[in-house]
Amino acid sequence: MDITSEIIKSCIRDDRKAINHLYEYGFKILMPVCFRYNKNEEDARSSFNLGFLKILKGLPKLDENANFNAWARRIMVNCLIDEYRKNKRYTDKIVKSDSETTLDYFSTGTENEAESNMGVDDIMQLVQELPKTTSIVFNLYVIEGYSHKEIAEQLEMSEGTSKWHLSTARKLLREKLDKQQEQRMVI
């Protein structure tokens, strides 16, 4: 089921049935995005509701030929980033790496057999266990396709710090995967 231009026009006219339909549709496609950036269901739902309000307010500006799903996803990701920035002062301070050499060493790719042994849900669960900022950088870079420059601008950090968080995420995920692999071999 797709969102038609008629549903969008009805939402702009404040038709409650159309808004409810849009909400249910958006919930199905955007809640997985919210879960990637939040560690629990309440926070994910709260983030979704904030993003949905922005989507509703932006509907009059939406081009009739635009891809609704891509447009709504972009708004939701930007809302999640804004929420992160707003709450940043309450999170732990970011630890910066001592040298660019260390960053280069840790930001090199790693060979990953996780997908063949684990499902996407298992991997995303491991990502949720990462520290908040590290998890967000990992999601933005690996899943959303942002560059380090874009992440740095969005999260108000240096590119080096973004690279450090990505390398830390990879390192922590590798450790978690290795630990799970060891546990499977024991069994």
One Martini backbone bead per residue (centre of mass of N, CA, C, O) as a GRO file, in nm:
protein
  187
    1MET     BB    1   0.094   0.038   0.025
    2ASP     BB    2   0.042   0.363  -0.077
    3ILE     BB    3   0.085   0.702  -0.099
    4THR     BB    4  -0.131   0.926  -0.205
    5SER     BB    5  -0.224   1.236  -0.311
    6GLU     BB    6  -0.502   1.222  -0.170
    7ILE     BB    7  -0.401   1.171   0.116
    8ILE     BB    8  -0.229   1.423   0.137
    9LYS     BB    9  -0.457   1.626   0.087
   10SER     BB   10  -0.625   1.532   0.332
   11CYS     BB   11  -0.411   1.602   0.545
   12ILE     BB   12  -0.401   1.906   0.482
   13ARG     BB   13  -0.725   1.921   0.556
   14ASP     BB   14  -0.749   1.753   0.832
   15ASP     BB   15  -0.802   1.445   0.792
   16ARG     BB   16  -0.818   1.200   1.025
   17LYS     BB   17  -0.814   0.941   0.854
   18ALA     BB   18  -0.564   1.012   0.685
   19ILE     BB   19  -0.371   1.054   0.922
   20ASN     BB   20  -0.399   0.769   1.034
   21HIS     BB   21  -0.300   0.627   0.781
   22LEU     BB   22  -0.022   0.766   0.774
   23TYR     BB   23   0.071   0.673   1.049
   24GLU     BB   24   0.061   0.366   1.000
   25TYR     BB   25   0.250   0.369   0.760
   26GLY     BB   26   0.491   0.516   0.895
   27PHE     BB   27   0.535   0.314   1.122
   28LYS     BB   28   0.631   0.077   0.939
   29ILE     BB   29   0.879   0.245   0.789
   30LEU     BB   30   1.009   0.425   1.055
   31MET     BB   31   1.064   0.260   1.315
   32PRO     BB   32   1.330   0.119   1.236
   33VAL     BB   33   1.487   0.384   1.238
   34CYS     BB   34   1.434   0.460   1.536
   35PHE     BB   35   1.567   0.199   1.657
   36ARG     BB   36   1.861   0.266   1.558
   37TYR     BB   37   1.863   0.545   1.760
   38ASN     BB   38   1.735   0.365   1.990
   39LYS     BB   39   1.723   0.162   2.292
   40ASN     BB   40   1.405   0.206   2.313
   41GLU     BB   41   1.068   0.213   2.260
   42GLU     BB   42   0.990   0.489   2.379
   43ASP     BB   43   1.200   0.657   2.223
   44ALA     BB   44   1.114   0.569   1.942
   45ARG     BB   45   0.822   0.674   1.959
   46SER     BB   46   0.891   0.965   2.021
   47SER     BB   47   1.052   1.013   1.764
   48PHE     BB   48   0.829   0.948   1.569
   49ASN     BB   49   0.628   1.168   1.657
   50LEU     BB   50   0.809   1.407   1.591
   51GLY     BB   51   0.851   1.334   1.292
   52PHE     BB   52   0.551   1.325   1.209
   53LEU     BB   53   0.494   1.623   1.258
   54LYS     BB   54   0.695   1.721   1.042
   55ILE     BB   55   0.559   1.580   0.809
   56LEU     BB   56   0.284   1.721   0.829
   57LYS     BB   57   0.400   2.015   0.800
   58GLY     BB   58   0.544   1.937   0.507
   59LEU     BB   59   0.321   1.857   0.297
   60PRO     BB   60   0.267   2.131   0.140
   61LYS     BB   61   0.579   2.112   0.016
   62LEU     BB   62   0.523   1.864  -0.139
   63ASP     BB   63   0.586   1.713  -0.415
   64GLU     BB   64   0.380   1.529  -0.616
   65ASN     BB   65   0.642   1.355  -0.747
   66ALA     BB   66   0.742   1.258  -0.494
   67ASN     BB   67   0.897   1.043  -0.274
   68PHE     BB   68   0.764   0.975   0.019
   69ASN     BB   69   0.954   0.774   0.161
   70ALA     BB   70   1.218   0.934   0.125
   71TRP     BB   71   1.121   1.198   0.250
   72ALA     BB   72   1.037   1.084   0.532
   73ARG     BB   73   1.311   0.959   0.604
   74ARG     BB   74   1.475   1.222   0.603
   75ILE     BB   75   1.315   1.364   0.822
   76MET     BB   76   1.361   1.152   1.042
   77VAL     BB   77   1.668   1.164   1.052
   78ASN     BB   78   1.684   1.468   1.113
   79CYS     BB   79   1.525   1.448   1.377
   80LEU     BB   80   1.722   1.258   1.522
   81ILE     BB   81   1.958   1.452   1.509
   82ASP     BB   82   1.827   1.686   1.661
   83GLU     BB   83   1.776   1.524   1.920
   84TYR     BB   84   2.066   1.463   1.979
   85ARG     BB   85   2.165   1.754   2.002
   86LYS     BB   86   1.973   1.837   2.234
   87ASN     BB   87   2.091   1.583   2.425
   88LYS     BB   88   2.406   1.607   2.438
   89ARG     BB   89   2.455   1.738   2.728
   90TYR     BB   90   2.359   1.449   2.869
   91THR     BB   91   2.594   1.314   2.764
   92ASP     BB   92   2.870   1.189   2.713
   93LYS     BB   93   3.176   1.256   2.652
   94ILE     BB   94   3.393   1.295   2.398
   95VAL     BB   95   3.650   1.095   2.287
   96LYS     BB   96   3.961   1.170   2.170
   97SER     BB   97   4.203   1.117   1.965
   98ASP     BB   98   4.549   1.154   1.953
   99SER     BB   99   4.570   1.051   1.644
  100GLU     BB  100   4.557   1.004   1.303
  101THR     BB  101   4.690   0.727   1.298
  102THR     BB  102   4.482   0.586   1.469
  103LEU     BB  103   4.247   0.641   1.282
  104ASP     BB  104   4.359   0.494   1.034
  105TYR     BB  105   4.382   0.218   1.164
  106PHE     BB  106   4.067   0.193   1.261
  107SER     BB  107   3.933   0.271   0.959
  108THR     BB  108   3.973   0.014   0.853
  109GLY     BB  109   3.870  -0.253   0.720
  110THR     BB  110   3.661  -0.541   0.778
  111GLU     BB  111   3.609  -0.864   0.808
  112ASN     BB  112   3.268  -1.006   0.758
  113GLU     BB  113   3.065  -1.295   0.878
  114ALA     BB  114   2.789  -1.219   1.011
  115GLU     BB  115   2.567  -1.247   0.787
  116SER     BB  116   2.596  -1.563   0.760
  117ASN     BB  117   2.538  -1.616   1.091
  118MET     BB  118   2.340  -1.366   1.094
  119GLY     BB  119   2.101  -1.153   1.146
  120VAL     BB  120   1.995  -0.836   1.126
  121ASP     BB  121   1.874  -0.823   1.412
  122ASP     BB  122   2.133  -0.909   1.560
  123ILE     BB  123   2.311  -0.678   1.464
  124MET     BB  124   2.127  -0.442   1.561
  125GLN     BB  125   2.152  -0.519   1.858
  126LEU     BB  126   2.455  -0.461   1.877
  127VAL     BB  127   2.434  -0.163   1.799
  128GLN     BB  128   2.254  -0.084   2.049
  129GLU     BB  129   2.501  -0.148   2.257
  130LEU     BB  130   2.625   0.094   2.188
  131PRO     BB  131   2.718   0.386   2.215
  132LYS     BB  132   2.533   0.639   2.116
  133THR     BB  133   2.726   0.795   1.921
  134THR     BB  134   2.843   0.546   1.784
  135SER     BB  135   2.573   0.442   1.673
  136ILE     BB  136   2.500   0.690   1.502
  137VAL     BB  137   2.746   0.691   1.320
  138PHE     BB  138   2.709   0.411   1.209
  139ASN     BB  139   2.429   0.454   1.083
  140LEU     BB  140   2.499   0.695   0.899
  141TYR     BB  141   2.731   0.554   0.740
  142VAL     BB  142   2.629   0.255   0.677
  143ILE     BB  143   2.311   0.296   0.628
  144GLU     BB  144   2.267   0.604   0.514
  145GLY     BB  145   2.546   0.723   0.363
  146TYR     BB  146   2.719   0.910   0.506
  147SER     BB  147   2.961   1.123   0.554
  148HIS     BB  148   3.190   1.249   0.765
  149LYS     BB  149   3.124   1.541   0.703
  150GLU     BB  150   2.816   1.523   0.749
  151ILE     BB  151   2.827   1.415   1.036
  152ALA     BB  152   2.988   1.646   1.160
  153GLU     BB  153   2.776   1.863   1.099
  154GLN     BB  154   2.525   1.730   1.237
  155LEU     BB  155   2.693   1.660   1.528
  156GLU     BB  156   2.913   1.860   1.603
  157MET     BB  157   3.196   1.751   1.475
  158SER     BB  158   3.462   1.605   1.379
  159GLU     BB  159   3.583   1.397   1.146
  160GLY     BB  160   3.770   1.241   1.338
  161THR     BB  161   3.546   1.165   1.540
  162SER     BB  162   3.377   1.008   1.342
  163LYS     BB  163   3.596   0.798   1.276
  164TRP     BB  164   3.633   0.701   1.563
  165HIS     BB  165   3.345   0.592   1.604
  166LEU     BB  166   3.354   0.390   1.374
  167SER     BB  167   3.600   0.227   1.473
  168THR     BB  168   3.475   0.157   1.744
  169ALA     BB  169   3.234   0.005   1.637
  170ARG     BB  170   3.390  -0.212   1.486
  171LYS     BB  171   3.548  -0.315   1.727
  172LEU     BB  172   3.306  -0.388   1.912
  173LEU     BB  173   3.163  -0.573   1.712
  174ARG     BB  174   3.393  -0.774   1.679
  175GLU     BB  175   3.402  -0.860   1.977
  176LYS     BB  176   3.107  -0.959   1.990
  177LEU     BB  177   3.130  -1.166   1.761
  178ASP     BB  178   3.361  -1.333   1.880
  179LYS     BB  179   3.213  -1.408   2.139
  180GLN     BB  180   2.978  -1.556   2.001
  181GLN     BB  181   3.153  -1.761   1.851
  182GLU     BB  182   3.273  -1.892   2.102
  183GLN     BB  183   3.002  -1.983   2.224
  184ARG     BB  184   2.921  -2.169   1.986
  185MET     BB  185   3.172  -2.361   2.007
  186VAL     BB  186   3.111  -2.470   2.295
  187ILE     BB  187   2.824  -2.586   2.206
   0.00000   0.00000   0.00000
